[in-house]
Amino acid sequence: MIQISNLHKSYVMGHNSLHVLKGLELDIEEGEFVSIMGSSGSGKSTLLNILGILDDYDLGTYYLGGKLIQGLNETKAAITRNEMIGFIFQSFNLISFKNAMENVALPLYYQKVSRKKRNQIALEYLDRLGLKEWAHHLPSEMSGGQKQRVAIARALISQPQIILADEPTGALDSTTSFEVMDILKEINDQGKTVIIVTHEHDIAAMTKKIIRLKDGVIEEVIKNGDLQLFKDRVRTE
Amino acid sequence: MFDIDRWNEIWNALAKNKVRSLLTAFGVFWGIFMLIVMAGSGNGLQNGVSEGIAKFAANSAFFWSEQTSEPYKGFKRGRYWHMDSEDLQYLKDKVPEIEYITPKNFTGRFGSGSNVIRGKKNGSFNVKGDYPDYVKIDPATVLKGRWINDLDIRDKRKVCVIGEKVFESLFDPKENPLGQYLKISGVYYQVVGLIRAETQININGRTEESISLPFTTMLQTYNMGNQVHFLAITAKKGVPVSVVEDKVKEFIKKKHSIAPTDVQALNSVNIEKEFKQMSGLFLGIQILTWIVGIGTLLAGVIGVSNIMLVIIKERTKEIGVQRAIGATPRVIIGQIMLESVVLTTVAGYIGLSMGVGLLELVNRIIESAPTQAGDRPFFTHPEVSLTVALSALAVLIIAGLFAGMIPASRAIQIKPIDALREE
């Protein structure tokens, strides 16, 4: 699903250039449930932005679903994002004056789906996440967990191949965090590739593969079988 | 474009800061309001003035004699002279471009006393000696009876035509003035007509307060010999009045031994020139109106642009999210442009309607105000044409687009990551 090779990215700040990603190699298969970890400055946010076509890279190649993602203009990038990627953010990023249903329907609005049809689809997705009764509530009337579920519904509605979640549980308490992780797991079970960026070990431990970044390269990949080992290590840390 | 979500978004963006949106909208409102009111007032002034002169022959010129200012052919400067009746035929022969030529003489109002008496009533009025053709230059409506005719001139009949004010002060309102006699400076004249001036151009006193005698009658009765005080001339179609004016001056000066270079001896007014000056003035007023109006509007539009920038700044994150989940730059630009156009157009439309409403109100007040006979308001029908209103609306929409351009380009410069990173 994702093939990245020799990925370089540096940020220019005044006279200094900050080399963030230094020849990163990454393969993620379809249907994987991956978490990307790393301390701040390790390049995980940069990687996520590149994966999400929110940012361009300097060198290397990035194939998403067999398609080379390189030097896209804003319009093409927006369309690709809309069709292939579902985003989940730490701070939910719902549109404050739109109700839950309208928020969920938004990606379909950009696909020019008619209002009636997209709202109907949005209701189905809200129903799946158990929020049907909240469809006409504004985000300000909902709890954090509910908001994140609305955001997940929004990420799912355009039926993307991958879900990118940036600290999806960062703003939630642990009970709600586990609920959200359960939902993401369920989505993964239905065959979608889910990639989350997190710095919480117990959240990362719920995924099937952990990629640890350090100084712009992959330091360690912990696969399914080794997860138990990782969990033990987390406890001792 | 007509998606309800789009309008919802516009409404929310503007309603978030009601006071600020209102104040901004007021800038545009005021701009267009001023533009409409000023354009309408300019038109009102123009209508008022041109209704007052419209029917006056635009191709006419007038001449009257003054003291000479240069010595010539043995005459010293400062000589008093007069045109005379012979000049009429002379000019007709020499200047074929003349269409009508009519003399006009005056007797002053003697002192401060009354010069016209009828029974126990009396009054002080202008008395003019006129030719039948004069009404072809300065048209008048004959309310009763007739205007002076050729037989009056030939037979030097003692008849007169009176203006409305004369009738009001010498007759009872229900009385028929025709056939009655007026004693003017000691001589009796029979009233044959009552007229109302159609223009507001007055030569030696207002027509309402004037009595016209046949020209020849006046010459004889008041011992004027063959003097002509005043000459009115119209040019034939297609000939500029100034050509006729120059020729007439040339021949009159020649005939009366006046230096060709003497600019004072024969005075003249060229109505065509006056009209041109007047329309120049109105053009000036119009240009000024648009400059001031557009300037005010521009200030309003800059305000709109400004508030759109603020709105975008506040919505950076929201725009970032929209772009992350698939809004193309076109969608974002369209949204912001539409917001800007809606704000200016709605505000402008209100200004337009209120401006037109105010003009209509003023118009009603003017029309319902009682006017005296012959007193026309100098300000009538203040209104803007549909063209002006439509072009103002077009200017608004274009202005709205311009106002949205800078904010829109600012909005698409926002990178989704930057917007999302702002926690």
Interface residues (C-beta under 8 A of the other chain):
Chain A: S45 N49 G52 L54 D55 E74 T75 A78 I79 R81 N82 E83 F87 F89 Q90 S91 N93 I95 S96 F97 K98 E102 L106 P107 Y109 Y110 Q111 R115 R154 A155 S158 D166
Chain B: D3 I4 D5 N8 E9 N12 K317 E318 V321 Q322 R323 A324 I325 G326 A327 T328 P329 R330 V331 I412 K415 P416 I417 L420 R421 E423
